[in-house]
Amino acid sequence: MNREQLQERIRRQTAAYDETLQLIRTPLTATYHTALKSSEHPEVYALLSAASYAYDLLESGEAEHIARANGILERVVPLQDRNPSSDTYGIWPYFFEEPLEQMDRPDWNMADFHGKRLILILMKHRERLRAELAEQIEAAISHACRAIIIRNVGPHYTNIAIMGAFVTLVGGELLQVDEYKEYGLARLKRFYDFTFGIGTFSEYNSPCYTPIAIRELHSIAVYSASAEAVANANELIELAWKMAGEHFHAGTGEWSGPHSRTYSTLLQPDDRKFLYEALLEESFEFGENIRCPKAYRGLFQTAQTRYVTEATLMEADTGYQVYATLFQNKRLSLGTFSKGVMWNQRRNMLAYVNVEGEPVYVQLQFLKDGGDFCSAMFAGVQARTNVLFGFNLLTDNGAWHSDLDQINGRFRSSDLRIRLKIGGVTTGLPLPEEQEGKAWQLRLGEAWLAVKLLHERSDLGELELRCERTDDAIHADYVLYSGEEREFDFHAVQESVWLFQLALNESGQLPAAQVSQVGDIVKASAEMDGETVSVALSISPGETMERYLSNKVELPNARLHSKQA
């Protein structure tokens, strides 16, 4: 970032600045942890946004900006919970309007996010802070470090595992507290060992969180005095860029799936900007100056064919293995996980297609009342541009979130459906061509997308195929129920399993598939591109871990294998 860009960013933030409260207004977009509703609070005073604004003001070095930054920090820093006996010790609320005790499960990540910002402010701009404020920031960093140590997030929570390591390691170095330094170094080493042990990040291929992971590792490499920490961070940075480069699809300019976590199916402007700047040669006057290693830059520009299957753990200490498969060429990409719940942040099956120079995506969803449904379990296997996949149901999970919205298989709903959403630039695309056997096809540029229902057994009723267009997408829906709101109880369901196949190719032809059943397991298998694949699911609802272990996939002959798959 050059000075002009910094000043422009400051101008945008200043336009929302409230002189009285010494905070800035932002739209209410948070959906987790807050009890506030956008209908009642369309704008809020977000504390982390205010702290970031203060950092930018200090970076500018202008006297007026420095004075304002001090005022903002004097407003934000004291809002941390500094009571060691409190359940929310060391963290900040999201918003000035909503104290911690009024939030819907406060977000403990705020110790990490605020802690990092305050460390950088103190390291880079201490001489621009009022003396008393600098002491308050030191104390706040110490409280944040202790909160992070108490919480002790495991290495599977990728971005927070790294950020917490930065706060405790670099915070300990800054404050000269050995306890924090030693914990931070050990935490980073634990993350390093875990990540290289599985060969990738647990938060695998996340378009929103991989850039955060790179930023946090970069901060450790730049600001830590520990040679060991710097070496570990640099190796992890290489791993992150390799994963990002291998999944970037030059043909559409999108980040190929599957995604462990994302908030948008299309690459967002901030993440696109991050990639663009990281691939530049020149350095900037302000900002992080993160650069993609030269060894991986070509991955973001080439349209070569790639076909990769990788093992990745989606959860820690569970004993099951999840695989991620990606196929891409210059026109399209298709990615799948072998297993996963249908959370709104996860993309278990996702394709991107270049249609007349514009990106179109195909996203698989399982929906309850229009929202992604965590109590549906996906299992799938991919051979190049063909996929066998299916769903069964869970009795111990949530609706829109596995932890924050527990329903445990009992809930009310007026609509349940499986959806293939065709989004992106869909202007001019026709509706899918419906065929016999609840199958359909859709022309996407030079490719055909074909989907067929192979098997359904459900006490809840038969699926009905409905294809329709909305303002921004095309929906091919397999409707399980739509009508008056009623009670559902998955514990009382004896059978609920659905199997499908999908192809994304030049012909639209689906390979022949066979369905068989042994006991309470139903299996679909096919020869795809000369490779034998299959997916087998339990026919009845069950607990999440049971279904992770009982649902089986047989990977293509030439790909990776695991006894736990």
C-alpha positions in Angstrom: 0.0 0.0 0.0 1.4 3.4 -1.0 0.6 6.7 0.8 -2.2 7.6 -1.6 -3.9 4.2 -0.9 -3.5 4.6 2.8 -5.0 8.1 2.7 -7.9 6.9 0.6 -8.6 4.1 3.1 -8.5 6.6 5.9 -10.9 8.9 4.1 -13.4 6.0 3.7 -13.2 5.2 7.4 -13.4 8.9 8.4 -16.7 9.3 6.5 -18.2 6.9 9.0 -16.4 8.4 12.1 -18.5 9.6 15.0 -16.7 12.4 16.8 -18.8 12.1 20.0 -18.3 8.4 20.5 -14.9 8.3 18.9 -15.9 5.2 17.0 -16.8 4.4 13.4 -20.2 3.2 12.1 -20.3 -0.1 10.1 -23.2 -2.1 8.6 -24.3 -5.0 10.9 -23.2 -8.1 8.9 -22.3 -10.5 11.8 -24.5 -13.5 12.1 -22.7 -15.4 14.8 -22.3 -14.5 18.5 -24.4 -11.3 18.4 -28.0 -11.0 19.5 -28.5 -7.8 17.5 -30.7 -7.8 14.4 -30.0 -5.8 11.3 -33.6 -4.8 11.1 -33.3 -3.0 14.4 -29.6 -2.0 14.1 -28.7 -1.6 10.4 -25.5 0.1 11.6 -23.3 -0.5 14.6 -20.1 0.7 16.2 -17.7 -2.2 15.7 -14.8 -2.2 18.1 -12.3 -4.1 15.9 -13.0 -1.9 12.9 -12.3 1.1 15.2 -9.0 -0.3 16.3 -8.0 -1.0 12.7 -8.9 2.6 11.9 -6.7 3.8 14.8 -3.8 1.7 13.4 -4.2 3.3 10.0 -4.3 6.8 11.5 -1.0 6.1 13.4 0.6 4.7 10.2 -0.1 8.1 8.4 2.0 9.9 11.0 -0.1 13.1 10.7 -0.6 15.0 14.0 -4.3 15.3 13.7 -4.6 11.6 12.9 -2.4 10.6 15.8 -4.6 12.6 18.2 -7.7 10.9 16.9 -6.1 7.4 17.1 -5.3 8.0 20.7 -8.9 8.9 21.4 -10.3 5.9 19.6 -7.9 3.5 21.5 -8.8 5.1 24.8 -12.4 4.3 24.0 -11.8 0.7 22.8 -9.1 -0.7 25.0 -11.0 -0.4 28.3 -13.9 -2.4 26.9 -11.9 -5.6 27.3 -13.0 -7.9 30.2 -10.1 -7.7 32.6 -11.6 -9.8 35.4 -9.5 -13.1 35.6 -12.4 -14.9 37.2 -14.9 -14.0 34.4 -15.9 -16.5 31.7 -15.2 -13.8 29.1 -11.8 -12.8 30.6 -9.5 -11.1 28.1 -11.9 -10.6 25.2 -13.8 -7.6 23.8 -17.5 -7.4 22.6 -18.1 -7.0 18.9 -20.1 -3.8 19.2 -20.2 -0.7 21.5 -24.0 -1.2 21.7 -23.8 -4.7 22.9 -21.8 -5.5 26.0 -20.3 -9.0 26.5 -23.1 -10.1 28.8 -25.7 -9.3 26.2 -24.1 -11.2 23.3 -25.2 -14.6 22.1 -22.2 -16.6 23.1 -19.3 -14.0 23.0 -16.5 -14.6 20.6 -13.3 -15.7 22.3 -11.4 -15.0 19.1 -11.5 -11.3 19.9 -8.6 -11.8 22.3 -6.6 -12.9 19.3 -7.8 -10.3 16.8 -7.6 -7.3 19.2 -4.4 -8.6 20.7 -2.6 -8.7 17.4 -3.7 -5.2 16.4 -2.6 -3.8 19.8 0.8 -5.5 19.6 1.5 -3.9 16.2 0.4 -0.6 17.4 2.7 -0.7 20.4 5.6 -2.1 18.5 5.5 0.3 15.6 4.0 3.5 17.1 4.6 3.6 20.9 6.1 7.0 20.6 2.9 8.3 19.1 0.8 7.1 22.0 0.0 9.0 25.2 2.0 7.4 28.1 -1.0 6.3 30.1 -2.6 4.8 27.0 0.6 2.8 26.2 0.5 1.3 29.7 -3.2 0.4 29.2 -2.3 -1.3 25.9 0.5 -3.3 27.6 -2.0 -4.5 30.2 -4.6 -5.3 27.5 -2.0 -7.4 25.6 -1.2 -9.3 28.8 -4.8 -10.0 29.5 -5.3 -11.2 25.9 -2.3 -13.5 26.2 -3.6 -15.1 29.4 -7.0 -15.6 27.8 -5.4 -17.3 24.8 -3.4 -19.6 27.0 -6.5 -20.5 29.1 -8.5 -21.3 26.0 -5.6 -23.2 24.4 -7.0 -23.7 20.9 -5.8 -26.8 19.2 -3.9 -26.9 15.9 -7.0 -27.9 13.9 -8.4 -24.4 14.2 -5.9 -23.1 11.6 -6.1 -19.3 11.6 -6.7 -18.9 15.4 -4.0 -21.4 16.2 -1.6 -19.3 14.3 -2.9 -15.9 15.4 -2.8 -17.0 19.1 0.7 -18.1 18.6 1.6 -14.7 17.3 -0.1 -12.8 20.1 1.5 -14.9 22.9 5.0 -15.3 21.2 5.5 -11.7 20.0 3.4 -10.3 22.8 5.7 -12.1 25.3 8.8 -10.8 23.5 7.4 -7.3 23.6 6.3 -7.4 27.3 9.4 -9.5 28.2 7.2 -12.3 29.8 8.8 -15.7 29.4 5.5 -17.6 30.1 3.9 -16.0 27.1 6.9 -16.5 24.8 7.4 -20.1 25.7 3.7 -20.9 25.2 3.6 -19.1 21.9 6.6 -20.9 20.6 5.3 -24.3 21.7 1.9 -23.5 20.2 3.5 -22.7 16.8 5.6 -25.9 17.0 2.5 -27.9 17.8 0.7 -26.4 14.8 3.7 -27.0 12.6 4.0 -30.7 13.6 0.2 -31.2 13.2 0.0 -29.5 9.8 3.0 -31.3 8.2 1.8 -34.5 9.8 -1.4 -34.4 7.7 0.4 -32.6 4.8 -2.0 -29.7 4.7 -4.0 -27.2 6.8 -7.0 -28.6 8.7 -8.9 -25.6 7.5 -8.2 -26.9 4.0 -8.3 -24.7 1.0 -10.3 -21.8 2.5 -10.5 -18.7 0.2 -11.1 -16.5 3.2 -8.9 -18.1 5.9 -5.9 -19.1 3.9 -5.0 -15.4 3.3 -5.5 -14.9 7.1 -3.2 -17.8 7.8 -0.6 -16.4 5.4 -0.8 -13.0 7.0 -0.4 -14.4 10.6 2.5 -16.5 9.6 4.1 -13.6 7.8 3.7 -11.5 11.0 5.5 -14.1 13.0 8.3 -14.3 10.4 8.7 -10.5 10.4 8.2 -9.5 14.0 9.4 -12.5 16.1 12.9 -12.6 17.5 12.8 -16.4 17.6 14.9 -18.0 14.8 13.0 -21.3 15.3 9.6 -19.5 15.1 10.7 -17.7 11.9 11.9 -20.9 10.3 8.7 -22.7 11.1 6.5 -19.8 9.9 8.3 -19.6 6.6 7.9 -23.3 5.9 4.2 -23.1 6.6 3.9 -20.0 4.4 5.3 -22.1 1.5 2.7 -24.8 2.2 -0.1 -22.3 2.2 0.9 -20.7 -1.1 1.3 -24.1 -2.7 -2.3 -25.0 -1.7 -3.7 -21.7 -2.9 -1.8 -21.8 -6.2 -2.9 -25.3 -6.9 -6.5 -24.4 -6.4 -6.6 -21.1 -8.2 -8.4 -21.5 -11.6 -6.9 -19.2 -14.1 -9.7 -20.0 -16.6 -12.4 -18.3 -14.4 -10.2 -16.3 -12.0 -11.8 -18.2 -9.1 -10.5 -20.2 -6.2 -11.4 -23.8 -6.9 -13.2 -26.1 -4.4 -13.7 -27.9 -2.3 -13.6 -25.3 0.5 -13.5 -26.2 4.2 -14.7 -22.7 5.1 -15.8 -19.7 3.0 -18.4 -17.0 3.3 -18.9 -16.5 -0.5 -18.7 -18.9 -3.4 -17.2 -16.2 -5.6 -13.8 -14.8 -4.6 -14.4 -11.6 -2.7 -12.7 -8.2 -3.6 -10.4 -8.2 -0.5 -9.2 -11.7 -1.2 -8.8 -11.0 -4.9 -6.8 -7.9 -4.0 -4.6 -9.9 -1.6 -3.7 -12.3 -4.3 -3.1 -9.5 -6.9 -0.8 -7.6 -4.6 1.1 -10.8 -3.5 1.9 -11.5 -7.1 3.4 -8.0 -7.7 7.2 -7.5 -7.9 7.4 -4.1 -6.2 7.1 -3.4 -2.5 4.8 -0.9 -0.8 5.4 1.9 1.7 2.7 0.8 4.1 1.1 -2.6 4.9 2.3 -6.1 5.1 4.2 -6.4 1.8 3.4 -10.1 1.6 4.7 -11.8 -1.6 3.9 -15.2 -3.0 7.1 -17.2 -3.3 8.4 -17.2 -6.9 8.2 -21.0 -7.1 4.4 -20.9 -6.9 3.5 -17.8 -8.9 3.1 -19.7 -12.1 0.3 -21.8 -10.6 -1.9 -18.7 -10.6 -1.4 -18.0 -14.3 -1.3 -21.4 -16.0 -4.3 -23.1 -17.4 -2.8 -26.5 -17.3 -4.8 -29.6 -16.4 -4.6 -30.7 -12.8 -6.0 -33.8 -11.1 -5.2 -34.0 -7.4 -6.4 -36.0 -4.4 -5.2 -35.1 -1.0 -5.8 -36.5 2.5 -7.0 -33.9 5.0 -8.5 -34.1 8.5 -11.6 -32.0 8.9 -11.7 -32.5 12.7 -9.1 -33.3 15.3 -8.6 -36.6 17.2 -11.5 -38.4 15.5 -9.9 -41.3 13.8 -11.5 -40.7 10.4 -10.0 -39.5 7.2 -11.4 -37.0 4.7 -10.1 -36.7 1.1 -10.2 -33.6 -1.1 -10.2 -34.1 -4.9 -9.8 -31.4 -7.6 -9.9 -31.6 -11.4 -9.4 -28.5 -13.5 -8.5 -27.5 -17.0 -8.6 -24.2 -18.9 -12.4 -24.2 -19.1 -13.6 -25.6 -15.7 -12.8 -26.9 -12.3 -14.6 -29.4 -10.1 -13.8 -30.2 -6.5 -15.2 -32.5 -3.8 -14.7 -33.7 -0.3 -15.2 -37.3 0.5 -17.3 -36.5 3.6 -18.7 -33.5 5.4 -21.8 -31.9 6.9 -23.7 -29.4 4.8 -22.7 -26.3 6.8 -23.1 -22.9 5.1 -19.4 -22.2 5.3 -18.4 -25.5 3.7 -18.4 -26.4 0.0 -18.4 -30.2 -0.2 -18.9 -30.2 -4.0 -18.2 -27.1 -6.1 -17.5 -26.4 -9.8 -16.5 -23.3 -11.7 -17.0 -23.0 -15.5 -15.9 -20.3 -18.0 -19.0 -19.4 -19.9 -18.2 -16.9 -22.7 -15.5 -15.3 -20.5 -17.5 -15.1 -17.3 -17.4 -17.3 -14.2 -20.4 -19.6 -13.5 -20.4 -21.8 -10.4 -22.3 -25.0 -9.5 -22.8 -25.4 -5.7 -24.3 -28.4 -4.0 -26.6 -27.5 -1.0 -29.0 -29.3 1.4 -31.5 -26.7 2.6 -33.9 -26.3 5.5 -36.2 -23.3 5.0 -33.8 -21.8 2.6 -30.7 -22.1 4.8 -27.9 -24.6 4.6 -28.6 -27.6 6.9 -25.8 -29.0 9.1 -27.9 -32.1 10.0 -27.4 -33.5 6.4 -24.2 -35.5 5.9 -22.6 -35.6 2.4 -20.4 -38.4 1.1 -18.9 -38.4 -2.4 -16.2 -39.7 -4.7 -14.8 -38.0 -7.8 -13.0 -39.3 -10.8 -11.9 -36.4 -12.9 -15.2 -34.7 -14.1 -17.6 -37.4 -12.7 -18.9 -37.6 -9.1 -21.0 -40.2 -7.2 -22.4 -38.7 -4.1 -25.2 -39.0 -1.6 -26.7 -37.8 1.7 -28.0 -39.3 4.9 -29.2 -37.5 8.1 -27.9 -36.8 11.5 -29.5 -37.0 15.0 -27.0 -35.0 17.0 -26.1 -31.9 15.0 -27.4 -28.4 14.3 -29.5 -26.6 11.8 -27.5 -23.6 10.5 -24.5 -24.3 12.8 -23.3 -27.5 14.3 -22.6 -26.0 17.7 -24.4 -22.7 18.0 -27.8 -24.0 16.8 -28.2 -27.5 18.1 -31.4 -29.3 17.1 -30.4 -32.9 17.7 -32.6 -34.3 15.0 -35.9 -32.6 16.2 -37.1 -29.4 14.7 -39.9 -27.6 12.8 -39.7 -26.8 9.1 -41.8 -25.9 6.1 -39.2 -26.8 3.5 -36.4 -29.4 3.0 -34.6 -29.8 -0.3 -31.4 -30.7 -2.0 -30.2 -28.0 -4.4 -27.7 -27.7 -7.3 -27.3 -23.9 -7.4 -26.0 -22.4 -10.6 -24.7 -18.9 -9.8 -22.3 -16.3 -10.9 -22.9 -14.7 -14.4 -26.1 -16.7 -15.4 -27.6 -14.1 -17.8 -28.7 -15.9 -20.9 -28.4 -19.4 -19.5 -31.5 -21.5 -20.0 -33.3 -23.6 -17.4 -32.0 -27.2 -17.1 -33.5 -29.7 -19.5 -35.5 -32.2 -17.3 -35.2 -35.9 -18.3 -36.7 -39.2 -17.2 -35.7 -40.6 -13.9 -35.4 -37.2 -12.2 -32.4 -36.4 -14.2 -31.4 -33.1 -16.0 -28.8 -31.4 -18.2 -27.7 -27.8 -18.6 -25.4 -26.4 -21.2 -22.6 -24.3 -19.6 -20.5 -22.8 -22.4 -18.5 -25.6 -24.0 -19.5 -28.1 -21.2 -22.6 -29.9 -20.2 -23.6 -30.3 -16.6 -25.6 -33.5 -16.1 -27.2 -34.8 -12.8 -29.2 -38.0 -12.1 -30.9 -39.3 -9.0 -29.7 -42.9 -8.7 -31.5 -44.1 -5.6 -33.9 -42.8 -2.9 -35.2 -44.5 0.2 -36.9 -42.3 2.8 -39.7 -42.4 5.2 -40.0 -38.7 4.7 -41.3 -39.1 1.1 -40.1 -39.0 -2.5 -38.0 -36.3 -4.0 -39.6 -34.0 -6.5 -37.4 -32.3 -9.2 -38.1 -28.6 -9.7 -36.0 -26.2 -11.8 -36.5 -22.5 -11.6 -34.7 -19.2 -12.1 -34.2 -16.4 -9.5 -32.8 -12.9 -9.9 -29.2 -14.1 -9.5 -29.1 -17.9 -10.0 -30.7 -21.0 -11.4 -31.9 -23.7 -9.0 -32.3 -27.4 -9.8 -34.0 -28.6 -6.6 -34.9 -32.1 -5.4 -37.6 -31.2 -3.0 -38.1 -33.5 0.0 -40.9 -31.5 1.7 -42.6 -28.1 1.0 -45.8 -27.1 2.7 -47.2 -26.1 6.1 -44.6 -26.0 8.9 -44.5 -29.3 10.8 -42.5 -31.3 13.2 -39.6 -33.5 12.1 -37.9 -36.1 14.2 -35.0 -37.9 12.7 -34.8 -40.3 15.6 -38.1 -41.8 14.4 -37.0 -42.1 10.8 -36.0 -45.7 9.7 -34.7 -44.9 6.2 -33.4 -41.7 4.7 -30.7 -42.0 2.0 -30.3 -40.4 -1.4 -27.7 -41.2 -4.1 -26.8 -39.2 -7.2 -24.3 -38.9 -10.0 -23.0 -35.8 -11.7 -20.9 -35.2 -14.8 -19.4 -31.9 -16.1 -18.0 -32.7 -19.5 -18.3 -32.0 -23.3 -20.9 -34.7 -23.9 -23.2 -34.5 -20.9 -23.1 -38.3 -20.8 -23.2 -40.0 -17.4 -21.4 -43.4 -17.0 -23.4 -46.4 -16.1 -23.8 -46.8 -12.3 -25.1 -49.7 -10.2 -26.8 -49.6 -6.8 -26.8 -52.4 -4.3 -27.7 -52.9 -0.7 -26.2 -55.2 2.0 -27.9 -54.9 5.4 -28.3 -51.3 6.3 -25.7 -50.0 3.8 -26.7 -48.9 0.3 -23.9 -48.6 -2.3 -23.5 -46.9 -5.7 -20.6 -47.8 -7.9 -19.4 -47.0 -11.4 -16.6 -47.2 -13.9 -15.5 -43.6 -14.4 -12.7 -42.7 -16.9 -11.4 -46.2 -16.5 -11.4 -46.0 -12.7 -13.6 -47.9 -10.3 -15.3 -45.8 -7.7 -18.1 -46.2 -5.1 -19.9 -44.5 -2.3 -21.7 -46.4 0.5 -24.0 -44.9 3.0 -26.0 -46.1 6.0 -29.7 -45.9 5.2 -30.8 -44.7 8.6 -30.1 -41.4 10.5 -27.4 -41.5 13.1 -24.9 -39.5 15.1 -22.4 -37.4 13.3 -19.3 -39.4 14.2 -21.1 -42.7 13.5 -21.9 -41.5 10.0 -18.3 -40.2 9.4 -17.1 -43.7 10.2 -19.9 -45.8 8.6 -20.2 -43.9 5.3 -17.5 -45.3 3.0 -15.9 -44.1 -0.3 -13.8 -46.2 -2.7 -11.4 -43.8 -4.4 -10.3 -44.2 -8.0 -7.7 -47.0 -8.5 -4.8 -44.6 -9.2 -5.6 -42.2 -6.4 -4.9 -42.2 -2.6 -6.4 -44.9 -0.4 -6.9 -45.2 3.3 -8.4 -48.0 5.5 -10.4 -45.3 7.2 -12.0 -43.9 4.0 
